[in-house]
Amino acid sequence: MIQDLFQIRLQNGNSVIVQAEDPEKALIAAGISDLTSQCRQLRNPDSPDAEDAEILWELVEQAGIGLQNYTVRRLRNFMLDCKLNDDGSFTLSHSEEASLVEFREDYPELSYVPDGPPWASMMREAVTTERNRLTALFIGEQSDE
């Protein structure tokens, strides 16, 4: 059984990298179930659980709990260096440019930050945008329905 590495870009801006046979199993390995599509199916007016699904959907929309938007994709080039620290912890870093470029595919806002003096403030702004980007996509997707 051949397994690949998958990067799951979470709504909060973090990523999880897991080894799995396919994207669906990667989500399960990362502890993420596809509640979004399940909730959409349940919200179907013909579903016997439609009323409960509407209550769940209201909790998600109003309180921001429950469902989480994400992207998942197979990694082609990925390599990390693990540096052992004096306290026994590890510091992880990308060991090659191709790996960093691929990892950043899921963070397009970061690529707009130029090198130079205003870099730090522009990077903070780009990071904030990235942390909210999937939420904005998710909300936009719901308003299109």
DSSP file (Angstrom, degrees, kcal/mol; ACC not computed):
  #  RESIDUE AA STRUCTURE BP1 BP2  ACC     N-H-->O    O-->H-N    N-H-->O    O-->H-N    TCO  KAPPA ALPHA  PHI   PSI    X-CA   Y-CA   Z-CA
    1    1 A M              0   0    0      0, 0.0     2,-0.4     0, 0.0    20,-0.0   0.000 360.0 360.0 360.0 114.5    0.0    0.0    0.0
    2    2 A I        -     0   0    0     19,-0.1     2,-0.4     0, 0.0     0, 0.0  -0.701 360.0-165.6 -87.5 132.4    1.7    3.2   -1.2
    3    3 A Q        -     0   0    0     -2,-0.4    18,-0.2    16,-0.0     2,-0.2  -0.923   1.4-157.7-119.8 146.6    1.0    6.3    0.8
    4    4 A D  E     -A   20   0A   0     16,-3.0    16,-2.6    -2,-0.4     2,-0.4  -0.671  24.7-104.3-112.4 168.6    1.7    9.9   -0.1
    5    5 A L  E     -A   19   0A   0     70,-0.4    70,-2.9    -2,-0.2     2,-0.4  -0.816  35.6-166.4 -93.1 136.3    2.2   13.1    1.9
    6    6 A F  E     -AB  18  74A   0     12,-3.0    12,-2.1    -2,-0.4     2,-0.6  -0.967  12.7-147.0-123.4 139.7   -0.8   15.5    2.0
    7    7 A Q  E     -AB  17  73A   0     66,-2.7    66,-1.8    -2,-0.4     2,-0.6  -0.928  10.8-163.8-103.8 124.8   -0.8   19.1    3.1
    8    8 A I  E     -AB  16  72A   0      8,-3.2     8,-2.2    -2,-0.6     2,-0.7  -0.937   7.0-154.6-111.0 111.6   -4.1   20.2    4.7
    9    9 A R  E     -AB  15  71A   0     62,-2.2    62,-1.7    -2,-0.6     6,-0.2  -0.776  17.7-148.1 -88.7 114.2   -4.3   24.0    4.9
   10   10 A L  E >   - B   0  70A   0      4,-3.0     3,-1.7    -2,-0.7    60,-0.2  -0.390  22.2-111.3 -85.6 161.2   -6.6   24.8    7.8
   11   11 A Q  T 3  S+     0   0    0     58,-0.9   124,-0.4     1,-0.3   123,-0.3   0.800 114.6  59.1 -59.4 -33.1   -9.0   27.8    8.0
   12   12 A N  T 3  S-     0   0    0    122,-0.1    -1,-0.3     2,-0.1   119,-0.1   0.441 122.4-100.6 -81.3   1.6   -6.9   29.4   10.8
   13   13 A G  S <  S+     0   0    0     -3,-1.7    -2,-0.1     1,-0.4     2,-0.1   0.229  86.8 117.0 100.3 -13.5   -3.8   29.6    8.6
   14   14 A N        -     0   0    0    117,-0.1    -4,-3.0    -5,-0.1    -1,-0.4  -0.401  51.0-145.7 -81.8 164.2   -2.0   26.5   10.0
   15   15 A S  E     -A    9   0A   0     -6,-0.2     2,-0.4    -2,-0.1    -6,-0.2  -0.957   5.1-155.2-129.5 151.1   -1.2   23.4    8.0
   16   16 A V  E     -A    8   0A   0     -8,-2.2    -8,-3.2    -2,-0.3     2,-0.5  -0.983   7.5-156.9-121.9 135.7   -1.1   19.7    8.9
   17   17 A I  E     +A    7   0A   0     -2,-0.4     2,-0.3   -10,-0.2   -10,-0.2  -0.968  22.0 167.9-115.7 124.0    1.0   17.3    6.9
   18   18 A V  E     -A    6   0A   0    -12,-2.1   -12,-3.0    -2,-0.5     2,-0.5  -0.902  33.9-123.9-132.6 159.6    0.0   13.7    7.0
   19   19 A Q  E     +A    5   0A   0     -2,-0.3     2,-0.3   -14,-0.2   -14,-0.2  -0.910  47.8 140.3-103.9 129.5    0.8   10.4    5.2
   20   20 A A  E     -A    4   0A   0    -16,-2.6   -16,-3.0    -2,-0.5     6,-0.1  -0.968  59.8-110.0-159.9 169.2   -2.2    8.7    3.7
   21   21 A E  S    S-     0   0    0     -2,-0.3    -1,-0.1   -18,-0.2   -19,-0.1   0.825  96.9  -6.1 -76.2 -33.3   -3.4    6.7    0.6
   22   22 A D  S  > S-     0   0    0    -18,-0.1     4,-2.0     1,-0.1     3,-0.2  -0.940  80.8 -89.5-155.2 170.9   -5.7    9.5   -0.7
   23   23 A P  H  > S+     0   0    0      0, 0.0     4,-2.1     0, 0.0     5,-0.2   0.866 121.6  54.1 -58.3 -38.5   -7.1   12.9    0.3
   24   24 A E  H  > S+     0   0    0      1,-0.2     4,-1.7     2,-0.2     5,-0.1   0.917 111.2  44.8 -63.4 -42.5  -10.1   11.5    2.1
   25   25 A K  H  > S+     0   0    0      1,-0.2     4,-2.6     2,-0.2    -1,-0.2   0.804 108.6  58.6 -72.0 -27.9   -7.9    9.3    4.3
   26   26 A A  H  X S+     0   0    0     -4,-2.0     4,-1.9     2,-0.2    -2,-0.2   0.912 105.3  49.7 -64.1 -41.9   -5.6   12.2    4.9
   27   27 A L  H  <>S+     0   0    0     -4,-2.1     5,-3.3     2,-0.2     4,-0.3   0.907 112.1  47.5 -62.7 -41.6   -8.5   14.2    6.3
   28   28 A I  H ><5S+     0   0    0     -4,-1.7     3,-1.4     1,-0.2    -2,-0.2   0.925 110.5  51.7 -65.2 -44.1   -9.4   11.4    8.6
   29   29 A A  H 3<5S+     0   0    0     -4,-2.6    -1,-0.2     1,-0.3    -2,-0.2   0.837 110.0  50.2 -61.4 -32.5   -5.7   10.9    9.7
   30   30 A A  T 3<5S-     0   0    0     -4,-1.9    -1,-0.3     2,-0.2    -2,-0.2   0.486 119.9-111.0 -84.3  -2.9   -5.6   14.7   10.5
   31   31 A G  T < 5S+     0   0    0     -3,-1.4     2,-0.5    -4,-0.3    -3,-0.2   0.722  78.0 126.9  81.1  21.7   -8.8   14.4   12.6
   32   32 A I      < -     0   0    0     -5,-3.3     2,-0.3    -6,-0.2    -1,-0.3  -0.954  39.0-168.0-114.9 122.7  -10.9   16.4   10.1
   33   33 A S        -     0   0    0     -2,-0.5     2,-2.4    -3,-0.1     3,-0.3  -0.772  37.1-106.7-103.0 157.3  -14.1   15.0    8.8
   34   34 A D     >  +     0   0    0     -2,-0.3     4,-1.6     1,-0.2     3,-0.2  -0.429  56.5 154.9 -82.6  68.2  -15.9   16.6    5.8
   35   35 A L  H  >  +     0   0    0     -2,-2.4     4,-3.1     1,-0.2     5,-0.2   0.778  63.1  67.3 -66.6 -26.8  -18.7   18.0    7.9
   36   36 A T  H  > S+     0   0    0     -3,-0.3     4,-2.2    32,-0.2    -1,-0.2   0.961 106.0  38.3 -60.5 -51.9  -19.3   20.8    5.4
   37   37 A S  H  > S+     0   0    0      1,-0.2     4,-2.2     2,-0.2    -1,-0.2   0.870 116.1  53.7 -69.4 -33.9  -20.6   18.4    2.7
   38   38 A Q  H  X S+     0   0    0     -4,-1.6     4,-2.3     2,-0.2    -2,-0.2   0.926 109.9  47.5 -63.1 -43.1  -22.4   16.3    5.4
   39   39 A C  H  X S+     0   0    0     -4,-3.1     4,-2.0     2,-0.2    -2,-0.2   0.900 110.0  52.7 -65.3 -40.4  -24.2   19.4    6.7
   40   40 A R  H  < S+     0   0    0     -4,-2.2     4,-0.4    -5,-0.2    -1,-0.2   0.910 110.3  48.2 -61.3 -41.5  -25.1   20.5    3.1
   41   41 A Q  H >< S+     0   0    0     -4,-2.2     3,-1.1     1,-0.2    -1,-0.2   0.916 112.3  48.7 -64.8 -41.8  -26.6   17.1    2.5
   42   42 A L  H 3< S+     0   0    0     -4,-2.3    11,-0.2     1,-0.2    -1,-0.2   0.808 101.7  63.6 -68.0 -28.7  -28.5   17.2    5.7
   43   43 A R  T 3< S+     0   0    0     -4,-2.0    -1,-0.2    -5,-0.2    -2,-0.2   0.585  73.4 118.8 -73.9  -7.6  -29.8   20.7    5.0
   44   44 A N  S X  S-     0   0    0     -3,-1.1     3,-2.5    -4,-0.4     6,-0.2  -0.403  73.3-130.1 -56.7 127.6  -31.7   19.3    2.0
   45   45 A P  T 3  S+     0   0    0      0, 0.0    -1,-0.2     0, 0.0     5,-0.1   0.748 107.1  57.4 -56.9 -23.4  -35.4   20.0    2.7
   46   46 A D  T 3  S+     0   0    0      4,-0.1    -2,-0.1     3,-0.1    -3,-0.1   0.585  85.0 102.5 -82.6  -9.3  -36.2   16.3    1.9
   47   47 A S  S X  S-     0   0    0     -3,-2.5     3,-1.5    -5,-0.2     4,-0.2  -0.532  71.9-139.4 -76.2 137.5  -33.8   15.1    4.6
   48   48 A P  T 3  S+     0   0    0      0, 0.0     3,-0.3     0, 0.0     4,-0.2   0.715 105.9  51.0 -66.7 -17.8  -35.4   13.9    7.9
   49   49 A D  T 3> S+     0   0    0      1,-0.2     4,-2.4     2,-0.1     5,-0.2   0.203  74.9 111.6-101.2  14.6  -32.5   15.6    9.7
   50   50 A A  H <> S+     0   0    0     -3,-1.5     4,-2.0     1,-0.2    -1,-0.2   0.867  75.4  52.0 -59.7 -39.3  -32.9   19.0    7.9
   51   51 A E  H  > S+     0   0    0     -3,-0.3     4,-1.7    -4,-0.2    -1,-0.2   0.924 111.5  46.2 -65.4 -43.8  -34.1   20.8   11.0
   52   52 A D  H  > S+     0   0    0      1,-0.2     4,-2.3     2,-0.2    -1,-0.2   0.887 110.9  53.7 -64.1 -38.7  -31.1   19.6   13.1
   53   53 A A  H  X S+     0   0    0     -4,-2.4     4,-2.8   -11,-0.2    -1,-0.2   0.872 105.6  53.3 -64.4 -36.4  -28.8   20.5   10.3
   54   54 A E  H  X S+     0   0    0     -4,-2.0     4,-2.2     2,-0.2    -1,-0.2   0.891 108.3  50.1 -65.4 -38.6  -30.2   24.1   10.2
   55   55 A I  H  X S+     0   0    0     -4,-1.7     4,-2.0     2,-0.2    -2,-0.2   0.934 112.5  47.1 -64.2 -45.6  -29.5   24.5   14.0
   56   56 A L  H  X S+     0   0    0     -4,-2.3     4,-2.3     1,-0.2    -2,-0.2   0.921 110.9  52.3 -59.7 -44.6  -25.9   23.2   13.4
   57   57 A W  H  X S+     0   0    0     -4,-2.8     4,-2.8     1,-0.2    -1,-0.2   0.887 107.3  51.9 -62.1 -39.4  -25.5   25.6   10.5
   58   58 A E  H  X S+     0   0    0     -4,-2.2     4,-2.8     2,-0.2     5,-0.4   0.899 108.7  51.1 -63.6 -40.2  -26.7   28.6   12.6
   59   59 A L  H  X>S+     0   0    0     -4,-2.0     4,-2.2     2,-0.2     6,-1.0   0.915 112.1  47.4 -60.8 -42.5  -24.1   27.7   15.3
   60   60 A V  H  X5S+     0   0    0     -4,-2.3     4,-1.2     4,-0.2    -2,-0.2   0.942 116.9  41.5 -64.3 -48.4  -21.4   27.6   12.7
   61   61 A E  H  <5S+     0   0    0     -4,-2.8    -2,-0.2    -5,-0.2    -1,-0.2   0.902 125.2  33.2 -69.2 -41.4  -22.4   30.9   11.0
   62   62 A Q  H  <5S+     0   0    0     -4,-2.8    -3,-0.2    -5,-0.2    -2,-0.2   0.877 131.9  26.0 -86.7 -39.0  -23.1   32.8   14.2
   63   63 A A  H  <5S-     0   0    0     -4,-2.2    -3,-0.2    -5,-0.4    -2,-0.2   0.577  94.2-127.8-104.0 -11.5  -20.6   31.4   16.7
   64   64 A G     << +     0   0    0     -4,-1.2     2,-0.3    -5,-0.6    -4,-0.2   0.778  64.3 130.4  70.7  25.6  -17.9   30.2   14.3
   65   65 A I        +     0   0    0     -6,-1.0     2,-0.8     3,-0.0    -1,-0.3  -0.758  50.9  16.8-109.1 159.3  -17.9   26.7   15.9
   66   66 A G  S    S+     0   0    0     -2,-0.3   -31,-0.1    -3,-0.1    -9,-0.1  -0.767  98.3  60.9  95.5-111.5  -18.0   23.4   14.2
   67   67 A L        -     0   0    0     -2,-0.8     2,-0.4   -32,-0.1   -33,-0.1  -0.150  60.1-164.9 -61.1 147.3  -17.3   23.2   10.5
   68   68 A Q        -     0   0    0     70,-0.0   -32,-0.2   -57,-0.0     2,-0.2  -0.999  15.0-133.3-135.4 133.3  -13.9   24.3    9.2
   69   69 A N        +     0   0    0     -2,-0.4   -58,-0.9   -33,-0.1     2,-0.3  -0.561  37.2 159.5 -80.2 149.9  -12.9   25.2    5.7
   70   70 A Y  E     -B   10   0A   0     -2,-0.2     2,-0.4   -60,-0.2   -60,-0.2  -0.969  33.7-134.0-158.3 166.0   -9.7   23.6    4.4
   71   71 A T  E     -B    9   0A   0    -62,-1.7   -62,-2.2    -2,-0.3     2,-0.4  -0.961  19.5-166.9-123.6 150.3   -7.8   22.7    1.3
   72   72 A V  E     +B    8   0A   0     -2,-0.4     2,-0.3   -64,-0.2   -64,-0.2  -0.999  14.1 160.0-138.0 135.0   -6.0   19.4    0.9
   73   73 A R  E     -B    7   0A   0    -66,-1.8   -66,-2.7    -2,-0.4     2,-0.3  -0.997  41.0-102.2-153.8 154.2   -3.5   18.4   -1.8
   74   74 A R  E     -B    6   0A   0     -2,-0.3     2,-0.4   -68,-0.2   -68,-0.3  -0.556  36.0-131.6 -75.0 134.2   -0.8   15.9   -2.4
   75   75 A L        -     0   0    0    -70,-2.9   -70,-0.4    -2,-0.3     3,-0.2  -0.739  21.7-177.1 -89.1 134.4    2.8   17.1   -1.9
   76   76 A R  S    S+     0   0    0     -2,-0.4     2,-0.5     1,-0.3    -1,-0.2   0.857  76.1  25.2 -94.7 -46.3    5.2   16.4   -4.7
   77   77 A N  S    S+     0   0    0     21,-0.2     2,-0.4    22,-0.1    -1,-0.3  -0.962  75.1 150.1-123.7 112.3    8.5   17.8   -3.2
   78   78 A F        +     0   0    0     -2,-0.5     2,-0.3    -3,-0.2    21,-0.0  -0.954   6.4 157.3-149.4 128.4    8.7   18.0    0.5
   79   79 A M        -     0   0    0     -2,-0.4    16,-1.3    17,-0.2    17,-0.4  -0.980  13.8-168.7-149.5 134.7   11.7   17.8    2.8
   80   80 A L  E     -C   94   0B   0     -2,-0.3     2,-0.4    14,-0.2    14,-0.2  -0.940  15.0-141.6-123.3 146.5   12.2   19.1    6.4
   81   81 A D  E     -C   93   0B   0     12,-3.4    12,-2.0    -2,-0.4     2,-0.6  -0.894  13.7-154.2 -99.8 138.1   15.3   19.4    8.5
   82   82 A C  E     -C   92   0B   0     -2,-0.4     2,-0.6    10,-0.2    10,-0.2  -0.951   8.1-162.9-114.8 111.6   14.8   18.6   12.2
   83   83 A K  E     -C   91   0B   0      8,-2.7     8,-2.2    -2,-0.6     2,-0.5  -0.837  15.8-134.5 -97.3 124.9   17.3   20.3   14.4
   84   84 A L  E     -C   90   0B   0     -2,-0.6     6,-0.2     6,-0.2     2,-0.1  -0.679  23.0-149.3 -79.1 121.7   17.7   18.9   17.9
   85   85 A N    >   -     0   0    0      4,-3.1     3,-1.9    -2,-0.5    -1,-0.0  -0.477  25.6-107.6 -88.6 162.4   17.7   21.7   20.5
   86   86 A D  T 3  S+     0   0    0      1,-0.3    -1,-0.1    -2,-0.1    -2,-0.0   0.778 119.0  56.0 -60.1 -28.5   19.6   21.7   23.8
   87   87 A D  T 3  S-     0   0    0      2,-0.1    -1,-0.3     1,-0.0     3,-0.1   0.380 122.0-103.8 -88.0   5.7   16.3   21.3   25.7
   88   88 A G  S <  S+     0   0    0     -3,-1.9    -2,-0.1     1,-0.3     2,-0.1   0.354  85.4 118.2  90.7  -6.2   15.3   18.2   23.7
   89   89 A S        -     0   0    0     -5,-0.1    -4,-3.1     1,-0.0     2,-0.4  -0.337  58.8-124.4 -83.8 173.5   12.8   19.9   21.5
   90   90 A F  E     -C   84   0B   0     -6,-0.2     2,-0.5    -3,-0.1    -6,-0.2  -0.919   7.1-150.5-121.0 146.7   13.1   20.1   17.7
   91   91 A T  E     -C   83   0B   0     -8,-2.2    -8,-2.7    -2,-0.4     2,-0.4  -0.981  19.3-153.2-112.5 122.5   13.1   23.0   15.4
   92   92 A L  E     +C   82   0B   0     -2,-0.5     2,-0.3   -10,-0.2   -10,-0.2  -0.771  20.8 165.5 -97.9 140.0   11.7   22.2   11.9
   93   93 A S  E     -C   81   0B   0    -12,-2.0   -12,-3.4    -2,-0.4     2,-0.3  -0.991  42.1 -98.8-148.7 155.1   12.7   24.0    8.8
   94   94 A H  E     -C   80   0B   0     -2,-0.3   -14,-0.2   -14,-0.2     3,-0.1  -0.561  28.6-161.7 -72.4 134.9   12.5   23.6    5.1
   95   95 A S        +     0   0    0    -16,-1.3     2,-0.3    -2,-0.3    -1,-0.1   0.604  67.4  32.8 -98.2 -11.6   15.7   22.2    3.7
   96   96 A E  S  > S-     0   0    0    -17,-0.4     4,-1.7     1,-0.1     3,-0.4  -0.992  73.8-121.8-145.7 153.3   15.4   23.1    0.1
   97   97 A E  H  > S+     0   0    0     -2,-0.3     4,-2.8     1,-0.2     5,-0.2   0.873 109.7  57.7 -60.9 -41.3   13.8   25.9   -2.0
   98   98 A A  H  > S+     0   0    0      1,-0.2     4,-2.1     2,-0.2    -1,-0.2   0.871 106.8  50.0 -60.1 -36.5   11.5   23.5   -4.0
   99   99 A S  H  > S+     0   0    0     -3,-0.4     4,-2.5     2,-0.2    -1,-0.2   0.919 111.8  46.7 -67.3 -44.1   10.0   22.3   -0.8
  100  100 A L  H  X S+     0   0    0     -4,-1.7     4,-2.2     2,-0.2    -2,-0.2   0.906 111.2  52.0 -64.9 -41.9    9.3   25.8    0.5
  101  101 A V  H  < S+     0   0    0     -4,-2.8     4,-0.4     1,-0.2    -1,-0.2   0.922 112.4  45.7 -61.3 -44.6    7.9   26.9   -2.8
  102  102 A E  H >< S+     0   0    0     -4,-2.1     3,-1.3    -5,-0.2     4,-0.4   0.920 111.4  51.5 -66.5 -42.3    5.5   23.9   -2.8
  103  103 A F  H >< S+     0   0    0     -4,-2.5     3,-1.1     1,-0.3    -1,-0.2   0.894 107.2  54.4 -60.3 -39.5    4.4   24.4    0.8
  104  104 A R  G >< S+     0   0    0     -4,-2.2     3,-2.3     1,-0.2    -1,-0.3   0.529  80.4  91.2 -75.9  -5.4    3.7   28.1    0.1
  105  105 A E  G <  S+     0   0    0     -3,-1.3    -1,-0.2    -4,-0.4    -2,-0.2   0.850  87.6  51.7 -55.7 -32.5    1.3   27.2   -2.8
  106  106 A D  G <  S+     0   0    0     -3,-1.1    -1,-0.3    -4,-0.4    -2,-0.2   0.368 106.2  57.7 -85.8   5.5   -1.5   27.2   -0.2
  107  107 A Y    X>  +     0   0    0     -3,-2.3     3,-1.2     1,-0.1     4,-0.6  -0.519  59.5 159.5-131.2  63.6   -0.4   30.7    1.1
  108  108 A P  G >4  +     0   0    0      0, 0.0     3,-1.0     0, 0.0     4,-0.4   0.805  68.3  64.7 -62.6 -30.8   -0.6   32.9   -2.0
  109  109 A E  G >4 S+     0   0    0      1,-0.3     3,-1.2     2,-0.2     4,-0.2   0.823  94.3  61.1 -62.5 -30.2   -0.8   36.2    0.0
  110  110 A L  G X4 S+     0   0    0     -3,-1.2     3,-1.2     1,-0.2    -1,-0.3   0.787  93.7  63.7 -67.6 -26.7    2.7   35.7    1.3
  111  111 A S  G << S+     0   0    0     -3,-1.0    -1,-0.2    -4,-0.6    -2,-0.2   0.659  92.1  65.1 -73.4 -13.8    4.2   35.7   -2.2
  112  112 A Y  G <  S+     0   0    0     -3,-1.2    -1,-0.2    -4,-0.4    -2,-0.2   0.549  76.9 100.7 -84.1  -7.3    3.0   39.4   -2.6
  113  113 A V    <   -     0   0    0     -3,-1.2     2,-0.1    -4,-0.2     6,-0.1  -0.694  66.0-147.1 -83.9 118.9    5.4   40.6    0.2
  114  114 A P        -     0   0    0      0, 0.0     2,-0.2     0, 0.0     8,-0.1  -0.384  20.1-102.7 -80.4 161.3    8.5   42.2   -1.4
  115  115 A D  S    S+     0   0    0     -2,-0.1     0, 0.0     3,-0.0     0, 0.0  -0.500  76.0  73.8 -73.5 151.9   12.0   42.1    0.2
  116  116 A G  S >  S-     0   0    0     -2,-0.2     3,-1.8     1,-0.1     4,-0.2  -0.745  93.2 -43.3 133.4-179.2   13.0   45.3    1.8
  117  117 A P  T >  S+     0   0    0      0, 0.0     3,-0.5     0, 0.0    -1,-0.1   0.812 125.9  50.9 -57.1 -40.5   12.5   47.6    4.9
  118  118 A P  T 3> S+     0   0    0      0, 0.0     4,-2.3     0, 0.0     5,-0.3   0.369  80.4 110.7 -81.8  14.2    8.7   47.5    5.2
  119  119 A W  H <>  +     0   0    0     -3,-1.8     4,-3.0     1,-0.2     5,-0.2   0.887  69.5  52.4 -54.1 -49.1    8.9   43.7    5.0
  120  120 A A  H <> S+     0   0    0     -3,-0.5     4,-2.3     1,-0.2    -1,-0.2   0.914 113.3  41.7 -60.3 -47.2    7.9   42.9    8.7
  121  121 A S  H  > S+     0   0    0      1,-0.2     4,-1.9     2,-0.2    -1,-0.2   0.892 116.6  49.1 -69.9 -36.7    4.7   45.0    8.7
  122  122 A M  H  X S+     0   0    0     -4,-2.3     4,-2.4     2,-0.2    -2,-0.2   0.886 110.7  50.8 -67.9 -36.9    3.7   43.8    5.2
  123  123 A M  H  X S+     0   0    0     -4,-3.0     4,-2.8    -5,-0.3    -2,-0.2   0.907 108.0  52.4 -67.6 -40.5    4.4   40.2    6.2
  124  124 A R  H  X S+     0   0    0     -4,-2.3     4,-2.2    -5,-0.2    -1,-0.2   0.917 111.3  47.7 -59.1 -41.9    2.2   40.6    9.3
  125  125 A E  H  X S+     0   0    0     -4,-1.9     4,-2.4     2,-0.2    -2,-0.2   0.910 112.0  49.0 -64.9 -42.7   -0.6   42.0    7.1
  126  126 A A  H  X S+     0   0    0     -4,-2.4     4,-2.6     2,-0.2    -2,-0.2   0.891 110.5  51.0 -64.5 -39.4   -0.2   39.1    4.6
  127  127 A V  H  X S+     0   0    0     -4,-2.8     4,-2.4     2,-0.2    -2,-0.2   0.912 110.0  49.5 -64.5 -42.4   -0.3   36.5    7.5
  128  128 A T  H  X S+     0   0    0     -4,-2.2     4,-1.1     2,-0.2    -2,-0.2   0.916 111.2  49.8 -61.6 -43.3   -3.5   38.1    8.8
  129  129 A T  H >X S+     0   0    0     -4,-2.4     4,-1.2     1,-0.2     3,-0.6   0.920 111.0  49.5 -61.3 -44.1   -5.0   38.0    5.3
  130  130 A E  H 3X S+     0   0    0     -4,-2.6     4,-0.7     1,-0.2     3,-0.4   0.890 106.1  55.9 -63.1 -39.4   -4.0   34.3    5.0
  131  131 A R  H 3< S+     0   0    0     -4,-2.4    -1,-0.2     1,-0.2     4,-0.2   0.773 118.0  34.8 -65.3 -23.3   -5.5   33.4    8.3
  132  132 A N  H <X S+     0   0    0     -4,-1.1     4,-2.3    -3,-0.6    -1,-0.2   0.512  94.5  89.7-105.5  -7.7   -8.8   34.9    7.1
  133  133 A R  H  X S+     0   0    0     -4,-1.2     4,-2.3    -3,-0.4     5,-0.2   0.910  89.5  44.2 -62.2 -47.4   -8.7   33.9    3.4
  134  134 A L  H  X S+     0   0    0     -4,-0.7     4,-2.6  -123,-0.3    -1,-0.2   0.850 111.8  54.4 -69.4 -32.1  -10.3   30.4    3.7
  135  135 A T  H  > S+     0   0    0   -124,-0.4     4,-2.7     2,-0.2    -1,-0.2   0.933 109.4  47.9 -62.5 -44.8  -13.0   31.9    6.0
  136  136 A A  H  X S+     0   0    0     -4,-2.3     4,-2.5     2,-0.2    -2,-0.2   0.899 112.4  48.8 -63.4 -40.5  -13.8   34.5    3.4
  137  137 A L  H  X S+     0   0    0     -4,-2.3     4,-2.3     2,-0.2    -1,-0.2   0.915 111.8  50.0 -63.1 -42.1  -13.9   31.8    0.7
  138  138 A F  H  X S+     0   0    0     -4,-2.6     4,-1.7     2,-0.2    -2,-0.2   0.916 112.4  45.8 -63.7 -45.1  -16.2   29.7    2.9
  139  139 A I  H  X S+     0   0    0     -4,-2.7     4,-1.9     1,-0.2    -1,-0.2   0.908 112.9  50.7 -65.6 -41.9  -18.6   32.6    3.5
  140  140 A G  H  X S+     0   0    0     -4,-2.5     4,-0.9     1,-0.2    -2,-0.2   0.872 107.7  53.8 -62.3 -37.2  -18.6   33.6   -0.1
  141  141 A E  H  < S+     0   0    0     -4,-2.3     4,-0.4     1,-0.2     3,-0.3   0.877 108.7  49.3 -64.3 -38.4  -19.4   30.0   -1.1
  142  142 A Q  H >< S+     0   0    0     -4,-1.7     3,-1.0     1,-0.2    -1,-0.2   0.864 107.0  54.0 -70.4 -36.1  -22.4   30.0    1.2
  143  143 A S  H 3< S+     0   0    0     -4,-1.9    -1,-0.2     1,-0.2    -2,-0.2   0.706 101.9  60.4 -73.2 -17.6  -23.8   33.2   -0.1
  144  144 A D  T 3<        0   0    0     -4,-0.9    -1,-0.2    -3,-0.3    -2,-0.2   0.642 360.0 360.0 -79.9 -15.2  -23.7   31.8   -3.7
  145  145 A E    <         0   0    0     -3,-1.0    -1,-0.2    -4,-0.4    -2,-0.1   0.508 360.0 360.0 -73.5 360.0  -26.1   29.0   -2.7
